[in-house]
Amino acid sequence: MLVVLGFAAFSSPVPAETVAECKAALAATPEGVSCRVAGVALSRSDFIAGSRARFFFKSEDGALLAHLPESELRRPVQPGDRLEISGEFYLADDDEFEMRVESLRRLGAGPPPEPRSLDLAEARSDCCQSELVRTQGVVRDSIVTPDRVVLLLGPELLRVYWASPKDGSSESPPSFERGALVEATGISRPHSNTQASEHQIRLRSLSDAVVLRPRPLLSPEELRLVAVVVVILAFSAAGWIFMLRRTVRRKTAHIRQLVDNLEDTVARRTAALEETNQRLAVARDAAERANRTKSEFLANISHELRSPMHLVIGYAELMIDDPRLDAEQKRKLETMLASGEGLVRIVDDLLDFSKMEADRLELEAVEFDPTELAARATASFEQQVVSKGLKLHFATTSDVPTAVVGDPTRLRQVLVNLLDNAVRFTDSGEIDVRMDAQAADEPDAVDLSFVVRDTGIGIPPDRLDSVFESFTQADSSTTREYGGTGLGLAICRGLVESMGGRISIESEPPVGTQVRFHVRLKAPLRSPEVRGDDPATNEGTASNSTAPSGSRGCILIADDLAELRELLAEILEHGGYRPILANGGKQAIEQWRRHAPDLILMDIQMPGMSGVEAAREIRRLEAGDRYTPILALTANAAADQLDDYLGSGMDGCITKPIARIENLYKAIDIHLAPSTAQEYSRKQA
């Protein structure tokens, strides 16, 4: 028994079995009729619209959109369910037949209906009215609004549409681009605005329209246009190629003539170039010979200059501590000592400049304390600063590491040259030296920055760019008044750049000058230790010149110059050592065998047997349990030469002339320490 609720304005349901019969009854009563229809559900009733769920329903001869009451929401209708529904049958605003279901009777479950696959032409015909169909087509046009989607699929222009229920929908319409290939699944129904033979597809939901292929880059019309353009361009290119070939043939003949003329010109110039190259090769060989001759001359002249300067400086420093001298005599000796050291610096500058020109400057890589180095370099000018009535300041920051790896000799040379200029050209005021560390862009690098500022005469602005050139000073009168070779700043720039840094200068006459430079050094493998006391204050033995003769060890001196042997012997006796003399390499070996000295000072350039040969022979004769430290005593201490000395078995090198006697004592005491034998055992292992 069928029960209809909530339809007081209508009669009892018409016992209709098909949608066609409901349509006929609706035609007689346009306001709406109550019908009862049996059929199959084409979709699931899970699209909620207000308090109702809707689904598509199909009878034998038609389809409609059914709206379920709230009482039926708990048990959704499934596609394929056989149903008998009754309720108000009416024509909606969009000319679609719909029913508000008031009673639903489930006749049984069936398989979900499979859509019938059709092409666009078949889908537009009346072959499949009110059936579930599926077709594909290209989007020719689309209308997408929040409550409606209309697609025209080509090439047959089939209308595919979806309408949202009046009381709202949870679905959000997607966008469909023109040219996209779309597969549509829905109910085939007559188009209300066309003839009855033309049908459209009503989508059950938005998920029934699937984009199979997005819009191509070019539409068919655009492809046809491109093809036409390509054909036109092809014909144009063919004509252009024809004209170009004629031009090329004409130009080729002209080029061949030019090539023939060019070959003749090249042949003549090649012959001239070969002749020029031969002359240049001869000039190059001559220049290389001259350069080698110059290098040999500088090395020889350095040795010849350093040897007598060693005597001058050594005797002056030895005599200056004599208590029998009065103040005037000491002043003269100090002047002679300073002049000798200045001459040594000039010789060093000339040698360094020669190495830079020949690109043969080599840097050491040893560990040292940069603060101690800078402090001692600054302190070495205290006597000159005091004598001129100046003030000298040195400052550093806490971020400067206590240990770095680099060439301390070259770094000290740069500082000494800059300080020497500052003291020389400053008559009143002060000199400041400042050092700090900068952040490096490499993990194992250490960037140190130095500033040397003075209140001297300054440099004119038009001469600042040339002060780093060789043999150049700010004014020719400067050389006459203050002296100097003009190589100091040029050497400083070369040394700083070889250490990966830069140097700059600022000056304002007569306010003063400021030189700033930075160098890149390496961080040591071990962690830097906290800086302790100054090593110079802890080595009392190095300055103990009153020790009894021979109490500090036996030293063998091997040198071919008798004057140098006598000077060194007197210096060693003054320091408490017992000297043994040898005039060459062979005699040094004999004296070593006879006296078993504690240490050997070995000259390198000696007639007969050189110091290197003598060192190798001594190491060969040692039995292993006896080890004698050997220090090279020479004026030639380049990096490659030092490697040769160490390779022969020597333990170190002392350059002539010796700047301070204390340095000689310190070097000897270091190698006389008990750890020296242990170091030898380690080397042998």
C-alpha positions as CSV (number, residue, x, y, z in Angstrom):
1,M,0.0,0.0,0.0
2,L,1.5,3.3,-1.1
3,V,1.3,6.2,1.4
4,V,1.7,9.9,0.3
5,L,2.4,12.5,2.9
6,G,2.4,16.3,2.7
7,F,0.4,16.7,-0.5
8,A,-2.9,18.2,0.5
9,A,-3.2,20.2,-2.7
10,F,-3.0,17.1,-4.9
11,S,-5.1,14.0,-5.5
12,S,-3.9,10.5,-4.7
13,P,-0.9,9.4,-6.8
14,V,-1.7,8.6,-10.4
15,P,-1.0,4.9,-11.0
16,A,1.5,5.7,-13.7
17,E,4.3,3.3,-14.4
18,T,6.5,5.4,-16.8
19,V,7.7,9.0,-17.0
20,A,5.9,9.4,-20.2
21,E,2.6,8.9,-18.5
22,C,3.6,11.4,-15.8
23,K,4.4,13.9,-18.5
24,A,1.0,13.4,-20.1
25,A,-0.7,14.0,-16.7
26,L,1.4,17.1,-16.2
27,A,0.4,18.5,-19.5
28,A,-3.2,18.5,-18.3
29,T,-2.4,20.0,-15.0
30,P,0.8,22.2,-15.4
31,E,1.0,23.1,-11.7
32,G,2.1,19.6,-10.9
33,V,0.7,16.2,-10.4
34,S,1.3,13.3,-8.0
35,C,2.7,10.3,-9.7
36,R,4.0,6.8,-9.0
37,V,6.8,5.5,-11.2
38,A,8.9,2.3,-11.2
39,G,12.4,2.1,-12.6
40,V,16.1,2.0,-11.9
41,A,18.4,4.4,-10.1
42,L,21.2,5.8,-12.3
43,S,23.2,7.5,-9.6
44,R,23.8,7.4,-5.9
45,S,21.7,9.6,-3.7
46,D,24.6,11.3,-1.8
47,F,24.5,14.8,-3.2
48,I,23.0,16.6,-0.3
49,A,20.9,19.7,-1.1
50,G,19.3,21.2,2.0
51,S,17.3,18.5,3.7
52,R,17.0,16.3,0.6
53,A,19.3,14.0,-1.4
54,R,18.9,13.8,-5.2
55,F,19.6,11.1,-7.7
56,F,18.8,10.3,-11.3
57,F,16.0,7.9,-12.0
58,K,15.0,6.1,-15.2
59,S,11.9,4.3,-16.1
60,E,11.2,2.5,-19.3
61,D,10.7,5.6,-21.5
62,G,12.2,8.5,-19.7
63,A,14.4,9.9,-16.9
64,L,13.9,12.4,-14.1
65,L,15.8,13.9,-11.2
66,A,14.4,12.6,-7.9
67,H,14.6,14.4,-4.6
68,L,14.5,12.2,-1.5
69,P,13.0,13.4,1.8
70,E,15.1,13.5,5.0
71,S,13.6,10.2,6.2
72,E,15.5,8.4,3.4
73,L,18.9,9.9,3.9
74,R,20.1,7.2,6.3
75,R,19.9,4.6,3.6
76,P,21.3,6.0,0.3
77,V,20.1,4.9,-3.0
78,Q,22.8,3.0,-5.0
79,P,23.2,2.9,-8.8
80,G,21.2,-0.1,-10.1
81,D,18.6,-0.2,-7.3
82,R,15.2,-1.1,-8.7
83,L,12.7,1.3,-7.1
84,E,9.1,2.5,-7.0
85,I,8.8,6.1,-6.1
86,S,5.8,8.4,-5.7
87,G,5.5,12.1,-5.2
88,E,5.0,15.5,-6.9
89,F,6.1,15.4,-10.5
90,Y,6.8,18.8,-12.0
91,L,8.7,20.8,-14.6
92,A,11.6,22.7,-13.1
93,D,12.8,26.2,-14.2
94,D,15.5,24.7,-16.4
95,D,12.9,22.6,-18.3
96,E,13.9,19.5,-16.5
97,F,11.4,17.0,-15.2
98,E,11.9,16.4,-11.4
99,M,10.0,14.6,-8.6
100,R,9.8,15.4,-4.9
101,V,9.7,11.8,-3.6
102,E,7.4,11.3,-0.7
103,S,7.4,7.5,-0.7
104,L,10.0,5.1,-1.9
105,R,9.8,1.3,-2.1
106,R,12.8,-0.8,-2.9
107,L,12.1,-3.6,-5.3
108,G,15.6,-5.0,-5.2
109,A,19.2,-4.3,-5.9
110,G,20.8,-4.7,-9.4
111,P,24.2,-4.2,-10.9
112,P,25.2,-0.5,-11.5
113,P,24.2,0.5,-15.0
114,E,27.1,0.7,-17.4
115,P,27.1,3.8,-19.6
116,R,26.8,3.3,-23.3
117,S,29.8,4.5,-25.3
118,L,28.7,6.7,-28.2
119,D,30.4,9.1,-30.6
120,L,29.2,12.7,-30.6
121,A,26.9,12.3,-33.6
122,E,25.1,9.4,-31.9
123,A,24.9,11.2,-28.6
124,R,23.1,14.1,-30.4
125,S,20.5,11.7,-32.0
126,D,17.5,10.2,-30.4
127,C,18.9,6.7,-30.3
128,C,19.5,6.7,-26.6
129,Q,17.0,8.9,-25.0
130,S,17.0,8.8,-21.2
131,E,19.9,6.4,-21.1
132,L,23.2,6.6,-19.3
133,V,25.8,7.3,-22.1
134,R,29.5,8.2,-22.3
135,T,31.2,10.1,-25.1
136,Q,34.3,12.1,-25.8
137,G,34.9,15.5,-27.5
138,V,37.0,18.6,-27.7
139,V,35.7,21.6,-25.8
140,R,34.6,24.3,-28.3
141,D,33.0,26.6,-25.8
142,S,32.2,26.6,-22.1
143,I,30.1,28.5,-19.6
144,V,31.1,27.9,-16.0
145,T,29.2,29.6,-13.1
146,P,28.9,28.6,-9.4
147,D,25.6,26.9,-10.1
148,R,25.9,25.8,-13.8
149,V,28.4,24.3,-16.2
150,V,27.6,24.1,-19.9
151,L,30.1,22.6,-22.4
152,L,29.9,22.4,-26.2
153,L,31.9,19.4,-27.4
154,G,33.0,19.3,-31.0
155,P,33.1,18.7,-33.8
156,E,29.3,17.9,-33.6
157,L,28.7,20.6,-30.9
158,L,27.1,18.3,-28.3
159,R,25.7,20.2,-25.3
160,V,26.9,18.8,-21.9
161,Y,25.5,20.5,-18.8
162,W,25.3,20.3,-15.1
163,A,23.0,22.3,-12.8
164,S,23.3,22.9,-9.1
165,P,20.2,22.3,-6.9
166,K,18.4,25.5,-5.9
167,D,19.0,25.0,-2.3
168,G,22.8,24.8,-2.6
169,S,25.6,22.2,-3.5
170,S,28.9,21.2,-2.0
171,E,30.6,20.8,-5.4
172,S,32.7,23.6,-6.8
173,P,32.7,23.8,-10.7
174,P,36.2,23.3,-12.3
175,S,37.4,25.2,-15.4
176,F,37.4,23.6,-18.8
177,E,39.8,25.2,-21.4
178,R,38.9,25.4,-25.0
179,G,40.7,22.6,-26.9
180,A,40.8,20.2,-24.0
181,L,39.6,16.6,-24.7
182,V,36.8,15.8,-22.2
183,E,35.0,12.5,-21.5
184,A,31.4,13.1,-20.3
185,T,29.1,10.5,-18.7
186,G,25.5,11.4,-18.1
187,I,21.8,11.1,-19.0
188,S,20.9,11.6,-22.7
189,R,17.9,13.9,-22.9
190,P,16.2,16.1,-25.5
191,H,17.5,19.7,-25.9
192,S,14.6,22.0,-24.8
193,N,15.8,24.8,-27.1
194,T,16.1,22.7,-30.3
195,Q,14.3,20.0,-32.2
196,A,13.4,16.9,-30.3
197,S,15.8,14.9,-32.4
198,E,18.8,16.7,-30.9
199,H,19.8,15.5,-27.5
200,Q,22.1,16.7,-24.8
201,I,23.9,15.0,-21.9
202,R,22.9,15.9,-18.3
203,L,25.8,15.2,-15.9
204,R,24.9,13.5,-12.7
205,S,27.7,15.3,-10.9
206,L,30.8,17.3,-11.8
207,S,32.9,14.2,-11.5
208,D,31.2,12.8,-14.6
209,A,33.2,15.3,-16.8
210,V,36.9,14.2,-16.9
211,V,39.7,16.0,-18.8
212,L,41.6,13.3,-20.7
213,R,44.0,15.7,-22.4
214,P,44.7,19.3,-21.6
215,R,44.4,22.0,-24.2
216,P,47.1,21.6,-26.9
217,L,49.6,24.3,-27.6
218,L,47.9,25.0,-30.9
219,S,44.3,24.5,-32.0
220,P,43.6,22.8,-35.4
221,E,42.8,26.3,-36.8
222,E,46.1,27.6,-35.5
223,L,47.9,24.5,-36.9
224,R,46.4,25.2,-40.3
225,L,47.5,28.8,-40.1
226,V,51.0,27.7,-39.1
227,A,51.1,25.3,-42.0
228,V,50.2,28.1,-44.4
229,V,52.8,30.3,-43.0
230,V,55.4,27.5,-43.2
231,V,54.6,26.9,-46.8
232,I,54.9,30.6,-47.6
233,L,58.2,30.8,-45.7
234,A,59.5,27.7,-47.6
235,F,58.8,29.2,-51.0
236,S,60.4,32.5,-49.8
237,A,63.4,30.6,-48.5
238,A,63.8,28.7,-51.8
239,G,63.8,31.9,-53.7
240,W,66.2,33.5,-51.3
241,I,68.5,30.4,-51.5
242,F,68.5,30.6,-55.3
243,M,69.5,34.3,-55.2
244,L,72.0,33.5,-52.4
245,R,73.7,30.8,-54.5
246,R,74.2,33.2,-57.4
247,T,75.7,35.7,-55.0
248,V,77.9,33.1,-53.3
249,R,79.3,31.9,-56.7
250,R,80.2,35.5,-57.6
251,K,81.7,36.2,-54.1
252,T,83.6,32.9,-54.1
253,A,85.5,33.8,-57.3
254,H,86.4,37.1,-55.7
255,I,87.5,35.5,-52.4
256,R,89.7,33.0,-54.3
257,Q,91.5,35.9,-55.8
258,L,91.9,37.5,-52.4
259,V,93.2,34.2,-50.9
260,D,95.8,33.9,-53.6
261,N,97.0,37.4,-52.8
262,L,96.8,36.7,-49.1
263,E,98.9,33.6,-49.4
264,D,101.6,35.5,-51.1
265,T,101.5,38.2,-48.4
266,V,101.5,35.5,-45.6
267,A,104.5,33.8,-47.1
268,R,106.5,37.0,-47.2
269,R,105.5,37.9,-43.7
270,T,106.2,34.4,-42.4
271,A,109.7,34.6,-43.7
272,A,110.1,38.0,-42.0
273,L,108.6,36.6,-38.8
274,E,111.0,33.6,-38.7
275,E,113.9,36.0,-39.2
276,T,112.6,38.1,-36.3
277,N,112.1,35.1,-34.1
278,Q,115.6,34.0,-34.7
279,R,116.9,37.4,-33.7
280,L,114.6,37.4,-30.6
281,A,115.8,33.9,-29.7
282,V,119.4,35.1,-29.8
283,A,118.5,38.1,-27.7
284,R,116.6,35.9,-25.3
285,D,119.5,33.6,-24.8
286,A,121.7,36.6,-24.3
287,A,119.3,38.0,-21.7
288,E,119.1,34.6,-19.9
289,R,122.9,34.5,-19.8
290,A,123.0,38.0,-18.5
291,N,120.4,37.2,-15.9
292,R,122.3,34.1,-14.8
293,T,125.4,36.2,-14.7
294,K,123.7,38.9,-12.7
295,S,122.3,36.3,-10.2
296,E,125.8,34.7,-9.8
297,F,127.3,38.1,-9.4
298,L,124.8,39.1,-6.8
299,A,125.3,35.9,-4.9
300,N,129.1,36.3,-5.0
301,I,129.0,39.9,-4.1
302,S,126.6,39.2,-1.3
303,H,129.0,36.6,0.1
304,E,131.9,38.9,-0.3
305,L,130.1,41.8,1.3
306,R,128.6,39.8,4.2
307,S,131.9,38.2,5.2
308,P,133.7,41.5,6.0
309,M,130.5,43.0,7.4
310,H,130.4,40.0,9.7
311,L,133.8,41.1,11.0
312,V,132.8,44.7,11.4
313,I,129.5,44.0,13.2
314,G,130.9,41.2,15.2
315,Y,133.9,43.1,16.6
316,A,131.8,46.3,17.1
317,E,129.2,44.3,19.2
318,L,131.9,42.5,21.0
319,M,133.8,45.7,21.9
320,I,130.7,47.7,22.9
321,D,130.3,45.8,26.2
322,D,134.0,46.5,27.2
323,P,133.8,48.4,30.5
324,R,137.0,50.3,29.7
325,L,135.3,52.3,27.0
326,D,134.0,55.8,27.8
327,A,130.7,57.2,26.6
328,E,132.1,58.8,23.4
329,Q,133.8,55.6,22.4
330,K,130.6,53.6,22.9
331,R,128.7,56.1,20.9
332,K,131.1,55.7,18.0
333,L,130.9,51.9,18.2
334,E,127.1,52.1,18.2
335,T,127.2,54.3,15.1
336,M,129.6,51.9,13.4
337,L,127.3,48.9,14.4
338,A,124.2,50.7,13.1
339,S,125.9,51.6,9.9
340,G,127.0,48.0,9.4
341,E,123.5,46.7,10.0
342,G,122.1,49.4,7.6
343,L,124.6,48.2,4.9
344,V,123.5,44.6,5.5
345,R,119.8,45.7,5.0
346,I,120.7,47.3,1.7
347,V,122.4,44.2,0.5
348,D,119.4,42.1,1.6
349,D,117.1,44.5,-0.3
350,L,119.1,44.2,-3.5
351,L,119.1,40.4,-3.2
352,D,115.4,40.3,-2.5
353,F,114.6,42.7,-5.4
354,S,116.7,40.5,-7.7
355,K,114.8,37.4,-6.6
356,M,111.5,39.1,-7.1
357,E,112.5,40.2,-10.6
358,A,113.5,36.6,-11.4
359,D,110.3,35.2,-9.7
360,R,112.5,33.1,-7.5
361,L,111.3,34.4,-4.1
362,E,110.4,31.5,-1.9
363,L,108.5,31.6,1.4
364,E,108.9,29.4,4.5
365,A,106.1,27.7,6.3
366,V,106.9,27.6,10.0
367,E,104.9,28.2,13.2
368,F,105.5,31.4,15.1
369,D,103.7,33.9,17.4
370,P,102.7,37.0,15.4
371,T,102.3,39.2,18.4
372,E,105.8,38.4,19.7
373,L,107.3,39.0,16.2
374,A,105.6,42.4,15.8
375,A,106.4,43.4,19.3
376,R,110.1,42.6,18.9
377,A,110.3,44.2,15.5
378,T,108.8,47.4,17.0
379,A,111.1,47.2,20.1
380,S,114.2,47.0,17.9
381,F,113.6,50.7,17.0
382,E,113.3,52.0,20.6
383,Q,116.9,53.3,20.7
384,Q,116.5,55.3,17.5
385,V,113.1,56.6,18.5
386,V,114.4,57.8,21.9
387,S,117.4,59.4,20.3
388,K,115.1,61.5,18.1
389,G,112.7,62.3,20.9
390,L,109.7,60.4,19.5
391,K,107.1,58.2,21.0
392,L,106.6,54.6,19.8
393,H,103.4,52.6,20.5
394,F,102.5,49.1,19.7
395,A,98.9,47.7,20.2
396,T,97.2,44.5,19.3
397,T,93.7,43.0,19.8
398,S,92.7,39.9,21.7
399,D,91.5,38.0,18.6
400,V,95.0,37.7,17.2
401,P,96.0,34.0,17.5
402,T,99.1,33.0,19.5
403,A,100.4,30.8,16.7
404,V,100.2,30.9,12.9
405,V,102.1,29.2,10.1
406,G,104.0,31.3,7.6
407,D,107.3,33.0,6.9
408,P,108.2,35.0,10.0
409,T,111.4,36.4,8.5
410,R,109.5,38.0,5.5
411,L,106.8,39.3,7.7
412,R,109.3,40.9,10.1
413,Q,111.1,42.3,7.0
414,V,108.0,44.1,5.9
415,L,107.4,45.6,9.4
416,V,111.1,46.6,9.8
417,N,111.1,48.3,6.4
418,L,107.9,50.3,7.2
419,L,109.2,51.2,10.7
420,D,112.5,52.2,9.3
421,N,110.8,54.6,6.9
422,A,108.5,55.9,9.7
423,V,111.5,56.6,12.0
424,R,113.6,58.1,9.2
425,F,111.0,60.6,8.0
426,T,109.6,61.6,11.4
427,D,111.3,64.4,13.3
428,S,108.7,65.0,15.9
429,G,105.6,63.3,17.3
430,E,104.9,59.6,17.5
431,I,104.8,56.3,15.6
432,D,101.9,53.8,16.1
433,V,101.9,50.2,15.2
434,R,98.6,48.3,15.4
435,M,97.8,44.7,14.6
436,D,94.5,42.8,14.5
437,A,92.9,39.7,13.0
438,Q,90.2,39.7,10.4
439,A,87.7,37.0,9.4
440,A,89.0,34.8,6.7
441,D,86.9,33.1,4.0
442,E,88.8,29.8,4.3
443,P,88.5,27.5,7.4
444,D,92.3,27.1,7.8
445,A,93.3,30.6,7.0
446,V,94.3,33.5,9.3
447,D,94.2,37.1,8.0
448,L,96.3,39.5,9.9
449,S,96.1,43.3,9.4
450,F,98.8,45.8,10.3
451,V,98.8,49.6,10.4
452,V,102.0,51.7,10.7
453,R,101.2,55.4,11.3
454,D,103.6,58.3,11.8
455,T,103.5,62.0,12.1
456,G,106.3,62.6,9.6
457,I,106.7,64.8,6.6
458,G,104.1,63.0,4.6
459,I,104.0,62.3,0.8
460,P,102.5,64.6,-1.8
461,P,99.2,63.3,-3.3
462,D,100.6,63.2,-6.8
463,R,103.5,60.9,-5.7
464,L,101.4,58.3,-3.8
465,D,100.9,56.1,-6.8
466,S,104.6,55.8,-7.5
467,V,106.0,55.2,-4.1
468,F,105.7,51.4,-4.6
469,E,107.8,51.5,-7.7
470,S,111.4,50.3,-7.7
471,F,114.2,52.9,-7.0
472,T,111.5,55.6,-6.4
473,Q,111.1,58.1,-3.5
474,A,108.6,60.9,-3.1
475,D,111.2,63.6,-3.9
476,S,114.8,63.5,-5.2
477,S,115.7,65.8,-2.3
478,T,114.5,63.1,0.1
479,T,117.3,60.8,-0.9
480,R,119.9,63.5,-0.3
481,E,118.4,64.5,3.1
482,Y,117.1,61.1,4.5
483,G,119.0,58.5,2.4
484,G,117.6,55.2,1.2
485,T,117.7,53.2,-2.0
486,G,114.0,53.5,-2.9
487,L,113.5,49.7,-2.8
488,G,111.9,49.4,0.6
489,L,108.3,49.9,-0.3
490,A,108.7,48.0,-3.6
491,I,110.0,45.0,-1.7
492,C,107.2,45.4,0.9
493,R,104.6,45.2,-1.8
494,G,106.2,42.1,-3.4
495,L,106.5,40.3,0.0
496,V,102.9,41.2,1.0
497,E,101.5,40.1,-2.3
498,S,103.5,36.8,-2.2
499,M,101.8,36.2,1.2
500,G,98.4,36.6,-0.3
501,G,97.7,40.2,0.9
502,R,97.6,43.8,-0.3
503,I,99.3,47.0,0.9
504,S,98.1,50.6,0.6
505,I,99.3,54.0,1.8
506,E,97.6,57.2,2.8
507,S,99.4,60.4,3.5
508,E,98.8,64.1,4.0
509,P,101.8,66.5,4.2
510,P,102.8,67.6,6.7
511,V,100.4,65.6,9.0
512,G,101.9,62.2,8.5
513,T,101.6,58.9,6.7
514,Q,99.7,55.7,7.3
515,V,100.6,52.4,5.7
516,R,98.1,49.5,5.9
517,F,98.7,45.9,4.8
518,H,97.2,42.5,5.5
519,V,98.6,39.0,4.9
520,R,97.0,35.6,4.7
521,L,98.7,32.9,6.9
522,K,97.7,29.4,7.9
523,A,96.3,28.2,11.2
524,P,98.5,25.5,12.9
525,L,97.4,21.9,13.1
526,R,97.4,22.0,16.8
527,S,95.3,24.4,18.9
528,P,97.1,27.7,19.8
529,E,98.3,27.8,23.4
530,V,97.8,30.7,25.7
531,R,100.7,33.2,25.3
532,G,103.1,33.0,28.3
533,D,106.1,35.0,29.2
534,D,108.4,36.5,26.6
535,P,110.9,33.8,25.7
536,A,113.6,36.4,25.6
537,T,113.2,36.9,29.4
538,N,113.5,33.2,30.2
539,E,116.7,32.4,28.4
540,G,119.2,33.7,30.7
541,T,122.0,31.5,29.4
542,A,121.9,33.2,26.0
543,S,123.0,36.5,27.5
544,N,125.4,35.1,30.1
545,S,128.6,36.6,28.8
546,T,130.5,36.1,32.0
547,A,130.4,32.3,32.2
548,P,133.8,30.6,32.6
549,S,135.5,29.8,29.4
550,G,134.5,26.3,28.2
551,S,131.9,25.7,30.8
552,R,129.0,25.8,28.3
553,G,130.4,23.3,25.8
554,C,133.0,22.7,23.1
555,I,132.3,24.3,19.7
556,L,134.1,23.4,16.4
557,I,134.4,26.4,14.0
558,A,135.1,25.5,10.4
559,D,135.8,28.5,8.1
560,D,138.4,29.2,5.4
561,L,138.8,32.8,6.5
562,A,141.2,33.2,9.4
563,E,139.7,36.5,10.5
564,L,136.2,35.0,10.8
565,R,137.6,32.1,12.8
566,E,139.3,34.4,15.2
567,L,136.2,36.6,15.6
568,L,134.0,33.6,16.2
569,A,136.5,32.1,18.6
570,E,136.6,35.4,20.6
571,I,132.8,35.6,20.6
572,L,132.5,32.0,21.9
573,E,135.1,32.4,24.5
574,H,133.3,35.6,25.7
575,G,130.1,33.6,26.0
576,G,131.7,30.8,28.0
577,Y,132.3,28.2,25.2
578,R,135.6,26.5,24.3
579,P,136.3,27.0,20.5
580,I,138.2,24.6,18.2
581,L,139.3,25.9,14.8
582,A,139.4,24.3,11.4
583,N,140.3,26.0,8.1
584,G,138.3,23.7,5.8
585,G,136.1,20.7,5.5
586,K,138.8,18.0,5.7
587,Q,140.3,19.6,8.8
588,A,136.9,19.9,10.3
589,I,136.4,16.1,10.0
590,E,139.9,15.5,11.6
591,Q,139.1,17.9,14.5
592,W,135.7,16.3,15.0
593,R,137.3,12.9,15.3
594,R,140.1,14.2,17.7
595,H,138.1,16.4,20.0
596,A,134.5,15.2,19.8
597,P,132.9,18.7,20.0
598,D,129.4,19.3,21.3
599,L,128.5,21.4,18.2
600,I,129.9,22.4,14.8
601,L,129.6,25.8,13.2
602,M,130.2,24.9,9.5
603,D,130.9,27.4,6.7
604,I,129.5,26.3,3.3
605,Q,131.8,27.8,0.7
606,M,135.2,26.4,1.5
607,P,138.0,25.3,-0.9
608,G,138.7,21.6,-1.2
609,M,135.7,20.1,0.7
610,S,132.6,22.3,1.1
611,G,130.6,22.4,4.3
612,V,127.8,20.3,2.8
613,E,130.3,17.6,1.8
614,A,131.9,17.6,5.2
615,A,128.5,17.4,7.0
616,R,127.6,14.3,4.9
617,E,130.9,12.6,5.7
618,I,130.5,13.3,9.5
619,R,126.9,11.9,9.4
620,R,128.3,8.8,7.6
621,L,131.0,8.3,10.2
622,E,128.7,8.6,13.2
623,A,128.0,5.3,14.8
624,G,124.4,6.2,15.8
625,D,125.0,6.6,19.6
626,R,127.0,9.7,19.0
627,Y,125.4,12.7,17.4
628,T,126.9,16.1,16.9
629,P,124.6,19.1,15.9
630,I,125.9,20.9,12.9
631,L,124.8,24.5,12.1
632,A,125.5,26.1,8.7
633,L,127.3,29.4,8.9
634,T,126.8,31.2,5.6
635,A,125.8,34.3,3.8
636,N,123.6,32.3,1.4
637,A,120.4,31.1,3.1
638,A,117.7,30.9,0.4
639,A,114.9,28.4,0.9
640,D,116.3,26.0,-1.8
641,Q,119.8,26.3,-0.3
642,L,118.5,25.7,3.2
643,D,116.9,22.5,2.0
644,D,120.3,21.4,0.6
645,Y,121.9,22.1,4.0
646,L,119.2,20.2,5.9
647,G,119.4,17.3,3.4
648,S,123.1,16.9,4.0
649,G,122.5,16.3,7.7
650,M,122.8,19.8,9.2
651,D,120.4,20.8,11.9
652,G,120.0,24.5,11.1
653,C,121.5,27.6,9.6
654,I,122.9,30.9,10.9
655,T,123.3,33.7,8.4
656,K,126.2,36.0,8.2
657,P,126.6,38.6,9.4
658,I,125.2,37.7,12.8
659,A,122.9,40.6,13.8
660,R,123.3,40.0,17.5
661,I,125.7,37.9,19.5
662,E,122.8,36.8,21.8
663,N,121.1,35.2,18.7
664,L,124.2,33.1,18.1
665,Y,124.3,32.0,21.8
666,K,120.6,31.2,21.7
667,A,120.9,29.1,18.6
668,I,123.9,27.2,20.0
669,D,122.1,26.5,23.4
670,I,119.0,25.3,21.6
671,H,120.9,22.6,19.7
672,L,123.0,21.7,22.7
673,A,119.9,20.7,24.6
674,P,119.5,17.0,25.6
675,S,116.5,16.7,23.2
676,T,118.9,17.1,20.2
677,A,120.0,13.4,20.4
678,Q,116.4,12.3,20.7
679,E,115.7,14.3,17.6
680,Y,118.5,12.6,15.7
681,S,117.2,9.2,16.7
682,R,113.8,10.2,15.4
683,K,115.3,11.4,12.1
684,Q,117.2,8.1,11.8
685,A,114.0,6.1,12.4
